[in-house]
Every structure is written in C-alpha cells, then in structure tokens.
Amino acid sequence: MDGVQNLPPHVQGEFMKTLEQMQMKDSLTMYNTLVERCFGSCVSSFRSKSLDKNETACVEHCAERYIKMTQRVGLRFAEQQAMQQKRAADAMGK
C-alpha cells in the first residue's frame, strides 16, 4: 500500500474506491457462503418460524468454525505473500 501514496491524488481516490468495493464484495460473498453452508447442513425442518435448540446450536457451531477457517486461510495467505515479497526483494538486491 506504500506505492499508493506515490500515485496522483485523483488516481488514489479511484484506487481506494475500487479497493473498498472489492472488500465489500468479498465480505458479502463470505457471508453468503457461510449462510448457505450452515443453513444447508443444520436446518432440516420447517415446522416453525424459528430454529429449534439443536438447529441453533448447529448453526452457531458451524458459523464459528467457518469464521475460524477463513481467518486461518487469510493468515496463511498473508504469510505466503510476505515470503514472496521477501524473496522478490532479496532477488532484486543480488
């Protein structure tokens, strides 16, 4: 993100706007995936308007696992990016 500061102000604005849109899209995609996955595996009955205790517990557990998994994947991705940047910097320094 340091390179963004070197861009002209009007390009910085466009870049940040695009970045915000991408982040919003990613957040909505993650939310929709979580809802589809947990609802599909936990809700099996449509006898009432609300979830029963077992369905509620299942959805909560499923959502917790999904969020932990996505955080872990994000961390691993960041680690890989950092290693690639370090390798690129090391290669440039040689």
C-alpha positions in Angstrom: 0.0 0.0 0.0 3.0 2.3 0.2 3.0 2.6 -3.6 -0.5 4.2 -3.4 1.0 7.3 -1.9 3.1 7.8 -5.0 0.0 8.0 -7.2 -1.6 11.2 -8.2 -4.5 12.2 -5.9 -7.3 11.5 -8.4 -5.9 8.0 -9.1 -5.5 7.4 -5.3 -9.2 8.2 -4.9 -10.2 5.8 -7.7 -7.9 3.1 -6.3 -9.3 3.4 -2.8 -12.9 3.4 -4.1 -12.2 0.2 -6.1 -10.5 -1.4 -3.1 -13.5 -0.6 -0.9 -15.8 -2.1 -3.4 -13.7 -5.3 -3.7 -13.7 -5.6 0.1 -17.4 -5.2 0.3 -17.9 -7.8 -2.4 -15.6 -10.2 -0.6 -17.4 -9.6 2.7 -20.8 -10.3 1.2 -19.5 -13.4 -0.6 -18.1 -14.7 2.7 -21.4 -14.0 4.5 -23.5 -15.7 1.7 -21.2 -18.7 1.7 -21.5 -19.0 5.5 -25.3 -18.8 5.4 -25.7 -21.3 2.6 -23.3 -23.8 4.2 -24.6 -23.6 7.7 -28.2 -23.4 6.8 -27.9 -26.3 4.4 -26.2 -28.5 6.9 -28.1 -27.5 10.1 -31.7 -26.7 9.2 -33.7 -29.7 8.2 -37.2 -28.9 9.4 -39.5 -26.0 8.5 -42.2 -26.8 11.1 -41.9 -23.4 12.8 -40.8 -19.8 12.1 -37.8 -20.1 14.4 -35.0 -22.6 14.7 -35.1 -25.2 17.4 -32.4 -25.6 20.0 -30.4 -28.2 18.1 -30.6 -26.2 14.9 -29.5 -23.0 16.7 -26.5 -24.8 18.3 -25.6 -26.4 15.0 -25.7 -23.0 13.1 -23.7 -21.3 15.8 -21.0 -24.0 15.8 -20.9 -24.1 12.0 -20.5 -20.3 11.8 -17.8 -20.3 14.4 -15.8 -23.0 12.6 -16.3 -21.2 9.2 -15.1 -17.9 10.6 -12.1 -19.5 12.2 -11.2 -21.3 9.0 -11.5 -18.2 6.9 -9.3 -16.3 9.4 -6.7 -19.1 9.3 -6.7 -19.1 5.5 -6.3 -15.3 5.4 -3.3 -15.6 7.8 -1.7 -18.2 5.7 -2.3 -16.2 2.6 -0.7 -13.1 4.2 2.3 -15.2 5.3 2.8 -16.5 1.7 2.5 -13.0 0.3 5.1 -11.8 2.8 7.5 -14.6 1.9 7.1 -13.9 -1.8 7.7 -10.2 -1.3 10.8 -11.0 0.7 12.1 -13.4 -2.0 11.5 -10.7 -4.6 13.3 -8.1 -2.6 16.2 -10.5 -2.0 16.4 -11.3 -5.7 16.4 -7.5 -6.5 19.2 -6.9 -4.0 21.5 -9.5 -5.5 
